[in-house]
């Protein structure tokens, strides 16, 4: 494994951990009392785009609704990440819904 891919992997782990903390502390009434899981975080090789895959216990339709809400709040989440992470440029965040059954049975 080369150094660049190792750095991307570490960045993905850090972003996953910090976004889950940010989501836990969000005060949006549409998101409280909801169990969300970040199933996967993929950062592009140049570090400009971050795809975050979300699952919810309430089903895929609810997960899609939550992803739309989070996509509208992605600027706020990105600014929170910039305060926490010590990187030059925080990637643009895109949220995608994942099917929980696919995640559980991998």
Secondary structure, DSSP 8 states (H G I E B T S, - for coil): --HHHHHHHHHHHHHHHHHHHHHHH---TTTTT--EEEEEEEE-TTSSEEEEEEEETT-HHHHHHHHHHHHHTHHHHHHHHHHHS--SS--EEEEEE--HHHHHT-
